[in-house]
């Protein structure tokens, strides 16, 4: 069973993420962005994702480190959505296999 604090944290993170996207759109919808600013805004979601994943680089858990390496390789070959699904599946499988 999922812990209530974990569930509240996940829902909170989802709401904040959604709000940042919607508020950014609402605030910038009538403006023409400079190309440099557009590049920064396009890179921001990837930066946030890396900030979430980065602690796994130093986790010392073999399953997570192997999954991270495989995911980085997959990211060079496939679009984002399949890579995310791949990462979730591979991490789950490796944690199950290597923690047993």
C-alpha positions as a Markdown table, in Angstrom:
| # | Residue | x | y | z |
|---|---|---|---|---|
| 1 | Unk | 0.0 | 0.0 | 0.0 |
| 2 | Unk | 1.3 | 3.4 | -0.9 |
| 3 | Unk | 2.1 | 5.8 | 2.0 |
| 4 | Unk | -0.1 | 8.8 | 2.3 |
| 5 | Unk | 2.9 | 11.2 | 2.5 |
| 6 | Unk | 4.3 | 9.7 | -0.7 |
| 7 | Unk | 1.0 | 10.0 | -2.5 |
| 8 | Unk | 0.6 | 13.7 | -1.3 |
| 9 | Unk | 4.1 | 14.4 | -2.5 |
| 10 | Unk | 3.5 | 12.9 | -5.9 |
| 11 | Unk | 0.3 | 14.7 | -6.4 |
| 12 | Unk | 1.8 | 17.9 | -5.3 |
| 13 | Unk | 4.7 | 17.5 | -7.7 |
| 14 | Unk | 2.3 | 16.8 | -10.5 |
| 15 | Unk | 0.2 | 19.9 | -9.7 |
| 16 | Unk | 3.2 | 22.2 | -9.4 |
| 17 | Unk | 4.6 | 20.8 | -12.7 |
| 18 | Unk | 1.3 | 21.4 | -14.5 |
| 19 | Unk | 0.9 | 24.9 | -13.0 |
| 20 | Unk | 4.4 | 25.9 | -14.2 |
| 21 | Unk | 3.5 | 24.8 | -17.7 |
| 22 | Unk | 0.1 | 26.5 | -17.8 |
| 23 | Unk | 1.2 | 29.7 | -16.0 |
| 24 | Unk | 4.1 | 30.0 | -18.4 |
| 25 | Unk | 1.9 | 29.6 | -21.3 |
| 26 | Unk | -0.7 | 32.1 | -20.0 |
| 27 | Unk | 2.0 | 34.7 | -19.1 |
| 28 | Unk | 3.9 | 34.4 | -22.4 |
| 29 | Unk | 1.1 | 33.7 | -24.9 |
| 30 | Unk | 0.9 | 37.2 | -26.4 |
| 31 | Unk | 4.7 | 37.8 | -26.6 |
| 32 | Unk | 7.2 | 37.0 | -29.2 |
| 33 | Unk | 10.2 | 35.3 | -27.7 |
| 34 | Unk | 13.8 | 35.8 | -28.7 |
| 35 | Unk | 15.4 | 32.7 | -30.1 |
| 36 | Unk | 17.7 | 32.4 | -27.1 |
| 37 | Unk | 14.9 | 32.6 | -24.6 |
| 38 | Unk | 12.9 | 30.0 | -26.6 |
| 39 | Unk | 15.9 | 27.7 | -26.4 |
| 40 | Unk | 16.2 | 28.1 | -22.7 |
| 41 | Unk | 12.5 | 27.4 | -22.2 |
| 42 | Unk | 12.7 | 24.4 | -24.4 |
| 43 | Unk | 15.6 | 23.0 | -22.3 |
| 44 | Unk | 14.0 | 23.6 | -18.9 |
| 45 | Unk | 12.0 | 20.4 | -18.7 |
| 46 | Unk | 15.1 | 18.3 | -19.5 |
| 47 | Unk | 17.0 | 20.1 | -16.8 |
| 48 | Unk | 14.4 | 19.4 | -14.3 |
| 49 | Unk | 14.3 | 15.7 | -15.3 |
| 50 | Unk | 18.1 | 15.5 | -14.9 |
| 51 | Unk | 17.9 | 17.1 | -11.5 |
| 52 | Unk | 15.5 | 14.3 | -10.4 |
| 53 | Unk | 17.6 | 11.6 | -12.0 |
| 54 | Unk | 21.1 | 12.8 | -11.0 |
| 55 | Unk | 21.1 | 11.4 | -7.5 |
| 56 | Unk | 21.0 | 7.9 | -9.0 |
| 57 | Unk | 24.5 | 8.5 | -10.4 |
| 58 | Unk | 25.8 | 8.3 | -6.9 |
| 59 | Unk | 23.4 | 5.8 | -5.4 |
| 60 | Unk | 25.8 | 2.9 | -5.4 |
| 61 | Unk | 22.9 | 0.6 | -6.2 |
| 62 | Unk | 23.9 | -1.7 | -9.1 |
| 63 | Unk | 20.4 | -2.0 | -10.5 |
| 64 | Unk | 19.9 | 1.7 | -10.7 |
| 65 | Unk | 23.3 | 2.4 | -12.2 |
| 66 | Unk | 22.8 | -0.3 | -14.9 |
| 67 | Unk | 19.3 | 1.0 | -15.7 |
| 68 | Unk | 20.7 | 4.5 | -15.9 |
| 69 | Unk | 23.4 | 3.5 | -18.3 |
| 70 | Unk | 20.9 | 1.6 | -20.5 |
| 71 | Unk | 18.5 | 4.6 | -20.4 |
| 72 | Unk | 21.2 | 7.0 | -21.5 |
| 73 | Unk | 22.0 | 4.7 | -24.4 |
| 74 | Unk | 18.3 | 4.4 | -25.3 |
| 75 | Unk | 18.0 | 8.1 | -25.2 |
| 76 | Unk | 20.5 | 8.4 | -28.0 |
| 77 | Unk | 18.4 | 6.1 | -30.2 |
| 78 | Unk | 14.7 | 6.8 | -29.5 |
| 79 | Unk | 12.2 | 9.6 | -28.8 |
| 80 | Unk | 11.5 | 10.7 | -25.2 |
| 81 | Unk | 8.3 | 8.8 | -24.4 |
| 82 | Unk | 9.6 | 5.4 | -25.4 |
| 83 | Unk | 12.8 | 6.1 | -23.4 |
| 84 | Unk | 10.8 | 7.0 | -20.3 |
| 85 | Unk | 8.8 | 3.8 | -20.6 |
| 86 | Unk | 11.9 | 1.8 | -21.2 |
| 87 | Unk | 13.6 | 3.4 | -18.2 |
| 88 | Unk | 10.7 | 2.5 | -15.9 |
| 89 | Unk | 10.5 | -1.1 | -17.1 |
| 90 | Unk | 14.2 | -1.7 | -17.0 |
| 91 | Unk | 14.7 | -0.2 | -13.6 |
| 92 | Unk | 11.8 | -2.3 | -12.2 |
| 93 | Unk | 13.1 | -5.5 | -13.7 |
| 94 | Unk | 16.7 | -4.9 | -12.6 |
| 95 | Unk | 15.7 | -4.0 | -9.1 |
| 96 | Unk | 13.6 | -7.2 | -9.0 |
| 97 | Unk | 16.4 | -9.3 | -10.3 |
| 98 | Unk | 19.4 | -7.8 | -8.5 |
| 99 | Unk | 17.7 | -7.3 | -5.1 |
| 100 | Unk | 16.5 | -10.9 | -4.8 |
